[in-house]
């Protein structure tokens, strides 16, 4: 199958564009004609080097596709038709490529779970739930649950990004103002102090700093860019990952955030798997794969091995750093009542609320701190500048 990009007009005269798979150009024209489209442009899609579907699809894209599939399946469409409908209306090339690949493989007779596994886009939890949906005939319900999970993960990602955006913007403005003062304001004022003796120490430091920036700031920029490139190239190396992993669980602020996020990921996956009818040992194994922090994932994998040997679930999981004392008591209740799925869902909901409150407290506290930092840094330079001007005028 070849891929063709097209531009066309529908029966109402609205312009459309997209990508489709066809045997040849004539087959592509016939497909578009069968849809009632008037083709204005049709050409083979240019192959892109080292294209990776997963690198082009965001979490929002996957959530949208999953939610749309659940709606189409609820409406009575079969999975192959549902994927084909989505492929026609895909607004992004990466979405169209993924859906066309899935559609082509489904036409070959492969199971959907097999096709998703071959794409390399979907995680094992997603694929296993789809496989359960195929076996039980509840594929639409599984896609609905997966869409809800992806929507939460998307919101989680947005909240973390939102929490980090404000300090980044304020810091950028602060550094921009400082560079402007050192590059333009101070050099122009320096002429006032030429030939003067016994300048105040703060004036000499300010003039020296501005002079140093004037001579070496481009070298400093190149150094910072090289350092950023070095960090980026070494980020995924095992040595760096080991250091980052240790820091995540040692720094007080980062440790709290890491444990909270991993608790949400693990318990959310567990509750979804148990409610789908997966056995507890298999559910724990799949849910542990959603944990990103290496040390915590190792703790959970060790706990899973102990549970498989017959040890008590609440006692084993209670030794993990993911579960504080309060949640350990909930595990005991769930084990005694046989409602583990419900308990894991309760832990997830409580952790989500805790995370939302944490973000609110963090942003509320960060705003005045950043204002104080910016005012102290930039305002301090301005005060020194004014004091230097005043002393220089008095000396004259």
TIDO-195795 format. One line per field, with one value per residue (C-alpha): residue number from 0; residue in three letters; x, z, y. Coordinates in steps of 0.5 Angstrom, whole numbers, plus 500, padded with zeros to 3 digits. Layout:
pos	[NUM  ...]
code	[ALA  ...]
X	[X  ...]
Z	[Z  ...]
Y	[Y  ...]
//
This chain:
pos	[0  1  2  3  4  5  6  7  8  9  10  11  12  13  14  15  16  17  18  19  20  21  22  23  24  25  26  27  28  29  30  31  32  33  34  35  36  37  38  39  40  41  42  43  44  45  46  47  48  49  50  51  52  53  54  55  56  57  58  59  60  61  62  63  64  65  66  67  68  69  70  71  72  73  74  75  76  77  78  79  80  81  82  83  84  85  86  87  88  89  90  91  92  93  94  95  96  97  98  99  100  101  102  103  104  105  106  107  108  109  110  111  112  113  114  115  116  117  118  119  120  121  122  123  124  125  126  127  128  129  130  131  132  133  134  135  136  137  138  139  140  141  142  143  144  145  146  147  148  149  150  151  152  153  154  155  156  157  158  159  160  161  162  163  164  165  166  167  168  169  170  171  172  173  174  175  176  177  178  179  180  181  182  183  184  185  186  187  188  189  190  191  192  193  194  195  196  197  198  199  200  201  202  203  204  205  206  207  208  209  210  211  212  213  214  215  216  217  218  219  220  221  222  223  224  225  226  227  228  229  230  231  232  233  234  235  236  237  238  239  240  241  242  243  244  245  246  247  248  249  250  251  252  253  254  255  256  257  258  259  260  261  262  263  264  265  266  267  268  269  270  271  272  273  274  275  276  277  278  279  280  281  282  283  284  285  286  287  288  289  290  291  292  293  294  295  296  297  298  299  300  301  302  303  304  305  306  307  308  309  310  311  312  313  314  315  316  317  318  319  320  321  322  323  324  325  326  327  328  329  330  331  332  333  334  335  336  337  338  339  340  341  342  343  344  345  346  347  348  349  350  351  352  353  354  355  356  357  358  359  360  361  362  363  364  365  366  367  368  369  370  371  372  373  374  375  376  377  378  379  380  381  382  383  384  385  386  387  388  389  390  391  392  393  394  395]
code	[UNK  UNK  UNK  UNK  UNK  UNK  UNK  UNK  UNK  UNK  UNK  UNK  UNK  UNK  UNK  UNK  UNK  UNK  UNK  UNK  UNK  UNK  UNK  UNK  UNK  UNK  UNK  UNK  UNK  UNK  UNK  UNK  UNK  UNK  UNK  UNK  UNK  UNK  UNK  UNK  UNK  UNK  UNK  UNK  UNK  UNK  UNK  UNK  UNK  UNK  UNK  UNK  UNK  UNK  UNK  UNK  UNK  UNK  UNK  UNK  UNK  UNK  UNK  UNK  UNK  UNK  UNK  UNK  UNK  UNK  UNK  UNK  UNK  UNK  UNK  UNK  UNK  UNK  UNK  UNK  UNK  UNK  UNK  UNK  UNK  UNK  UNK  UNK  UNK  UNK  UNK  UNK  UNK  UNK  UNK  UNK  UNK  UNK  UNK  UNK  UNK  UNK  UNK  UNK  UNK  UNK  UNK  UNK  UNK  UNK  UNK  UNK  UNK  UNK  UNK  UNK  UNK  UNK  UNK  UNK  UNK  UNK  UNK  UNK  UNK  UNK  UNK  UNK  UNK  UNK  UNK  UNK  UNK  UNK  UNK  UNK  UNK  UNK  UNK  UNK  UNK  UNK  UNK  UNK  UNK  UNK  UNK  UNK  UNK  UNK  UNK  UNK  UNK  UNK  UNK  UNK  UNK  UNK  UNK  UNK  UNK  UNK  UNK  UNK  UNK  UNK  UNK  UNK  UNK  UNK  UNK  UNK  UNK  UNK  UNK  UNK  UNK  UNK  UNK  UNK  UNK  UNK  UNK  UNK  UNK  UNK  UNK  UNK  UNK  UNK  UNK  UNK  UNK  UNK  UNK  UNK  UNK  UNK  UNK  UNK  UNK  UNK  UNK  UNK  UNK  UNK  UNK  UNK  UNK  UNK  UNK  UNK  UNK  UNK  UNK  UNK  UNK  UNK  UNK  UNK  UNK  UNK  UNK  UNK  UNK  UNK  UNK  UNK  UNK  UNK  UNK  UNK  UNK  UNK  UNK  UNK  UNK  UNK  UNK  UNK  UNK  UNK  UNK  UNK  UNK  UNK  UNK  UNK  UNK  UNK  UNK  UNK  UNK  UNK  UNK  UNK  UNK  UNK  UNK  UNK  UNK  UNK  UNK  UNK  UNK  UNK  UNK  UNK  UNK  UNK  UNK  UNK  UNK  UNK  UNK  UNK  UNK  UNK  UNK  UNK  UNK  UNK  UNK  UNK  UNK  UNK  UNK  UNK  UNK  UNK  UNK  UNK  UNK  UNK  UNK  UNK  UNK  UNK  UNK  UNK  UNK  UNK  UNK  UNK  UNK  UNK  UNK  UNK  UNK  UNK  UNK  UNK  UNK  UNK  UNK  UNK  UNK  UNK  UNK  UNK  UNK  UNK  UNK  UNK  UNK  UNK  UNK  UNK  UNK  UNK  UNK  UNK  UNK  UNK  UNK  UNK  UNK  UNK  UNK  UNK  UNK  UNK  UNK  UNK  UNK  UNK  UNK  UNK  UNK  UNK  UNK  UNK  UNK  UNK  UNK  UNK  UNK  UNK  UNK  UNK  UNK  UNK  UNK  UNK  UNK  UNK  UNK  UNK  UNK  UNK  UNK  UNK  UNK  UNK  UNK  UNK  UNK  UNK  UNK  UNK  UNK  UNK  UNK  UNK  UNK  UNK  UNK  UNK  UNK  UNK  UNK  UNK  UNK  UNK  UNK  UNK]
X	[500  502  501  498  497  491  487  480  473  467  460  458  465  469  476  479  486  489  493  490  493  492  495  496  494  488  486  487  482  477  477  476  471  467  467  464  470  472  480  484  491  494  501  505  507  514  518  521  527  527  520  517  509  510  514  509  503  502  498  492  492  492  486  482  483  481  475  472  473  469  464  464  464  458  454  455  460  465  473  475  470  471  478  477  472  477  483  479  478  485  487  494  499  501  494  493  499  497  490  492  497  492  487  491  493  486  484  490  486  490  487  487  491  496  496  497  503  506  506  510  506  501  504  503  497  493  494  492  486  484  486  481  476  476  476  470  466  466  471  467  467  475  476  472  476  482  480  478  485  489  484  487  494  493  490  496  501  498  498  505  507  502  506  513  511  510  517  520  517  518  525  526  523  528  534  532  531  538  542  539  541  548  549  545  544  550  555  552  552  560  562  560  565  571  577  574  578  575  569  564  566  559  560  566  563  557  562  566  560  558  565  565  559  560  567  565  557  557  562  558  552  556  558  551  549  554  552  545  547  551  546  541  546  547  540  538  545  545  550  545  539  542  544  537  533  537  536  528  527  532  530  524  520  522  521  514  512  515  511  505  505  507  502  497  500  500  494  490  492  491  484  483  486  482  475  476  477  485  488  491  498  498  494  500  505  502  501  508  510  507  511  517  521  527  527  520  519  524  520  514  517  520  513  510  514  513  505  506  510  503  505  500  498  497  503  508  505  505  513  513  515  509  504  504  501  494  494  496  490  486  489  488  481  480  484  479  473  475  474  481  479  475  480  485  480  479  487  487  482  485  492  489  485  492  496  491  492  499  499  495  499  505  503  500  507  511  508  510  517  518  516  521  527  525  525  531  535  533  531  538  542  537  538  546  546  542  547  553  550  548  555  558  554  556  564  563]
Z	[500  498  502  498  501  497  497  495  496  499  496  500  497  503  502  505  506  509  507  505  503  496  491  486  484  481  487  491  486  486  494  494  489  493  498  494  494  488  488  486  488  489  490  493  501  501  506  512  515  522  522  529  530  538  537  534  538  544  550  548  541  544  549  543  539  544  546  539  538  544  541  535  538  542  536  533  528  528  530  523  520  526  525  518  519  524  519  514  519  522  522  524  519  525  527  520  519  526  524  517  519  524  519  514  519  521  514  514  519  525  532  534  541  536  531  537  540  533  533  539  541  546  553  556  560  554  550  555  557  549  549  555  551  545  549  553  548  552  547  547  555  555  550  555  561  557  555  562  564  559  560  567  565  560  566  571  565  564  572  572  566  569  576  572  567  572  575  568  566  572  572  564  565  571  567  561  566  569  562  559  565  565  557  556  563  567  561  559  566  567  563  570  574  569  573  580  585  591  588  593  593  591  585  583  583  579  574  574  573  567  564  565  561  556  554  556  555  548  551  557  552  548  555  557  550  550  557  555  549  554  559  553  550  557  560  558  560  566  570  570  571  577  580  578  581  588  588  586  593  597  596  600  595  589  594  596  588  586  591  590  582  582  587  583  577  580  584  578  573  579  580  572  571  577  575  568  571  571  577  582  581  573  575  579  574  569  574  576  569  569  575  572  578  578  585  587  581  584  590  587  583  589  593  587  587  595  594  589  594  598  603  605  600  605  609  603  599  606  606  600  600  596  601  607  614  612  606  609  613  607  604  610  609  602  603  609  605  598  595  593  586  590  595  590  586  593  594  587  588  594  591  586  590  594  588  586  593  593  586  589  595  591  586  591  595  589  586  592  593  585  586  592  588  582  586  590  584  579  585  588  582  581  588  587  581  584  590  585  581  588  590  584  583  590  589  583]
Y	[500  507  513  520  527  530  537  536  540  536  537  543  546  546  545  539  536  529  523  516  509  506  501  507  514  511  507  514  518  512  512  520  520  514  519  525  529  533  532  538  536  528  526  521  523  525  520  523  521  517  519  516  516  516  522  526  524  528  525  529  526  519  521  524  518  513  517  518  510  509  513  510  503  505  507  500  501  495  497  497  501  506  506  508  513  517  516  520  526  526  533  531  527  523  521  519  515  511  510  508  503  500  500  496  491  490  489  483  480  481  483  490  488  485  491  496  492  493  500  502  508  504  502  495  497  500  494  489  492  492  485  484  488  484  477  479  483  490  494  500  500  499  505  509  507  508  515  517  515  518  525  525  524  529  534  532  533  540  542  540  544  550  550  550  556  562  561  560  566  571  568  570  577  578  576  580  586  585  584  590  594  591  592  599  603  602  603  610  612  609  616  620  616  617  620  619  617  613  610  606  599  598  602  599  592  594  597  591  587  591  591  583  582  587  583  576  575  571  567  565  564  559  556  555  552  547  545  545  540  536  535  533  528  525  525  518  515  510  514  520  517  513  520  523  517  518  526  525  521  525  532  534  538  533  527  529  531  524  520  523  522  515  513  516  512  506  506  508  503  498  500  500  493  490  493  490  483  482  478  481  479  480  487  489  487  491  497  497  498  505  507  511  512  506  505  505  501  496  496  495  489  486  487  483  477  477  477  471  467  468  474  478  484  490  488  488  494  498  497  501  509  510  508  512  510  512  509  502  502  502  497  492  494  493  486  484  486  483  490  492  495  500  501  503  507  511  512  514  520  522  522  526  531  532  533  539  542  541  545  550  551  551  557  561  561  561  568  572  569  570  577  578  575  579  585  584  582  588  593  592  593  599  602  601  605  610  611  611  616  620  619  621  627  629  628  633]
//
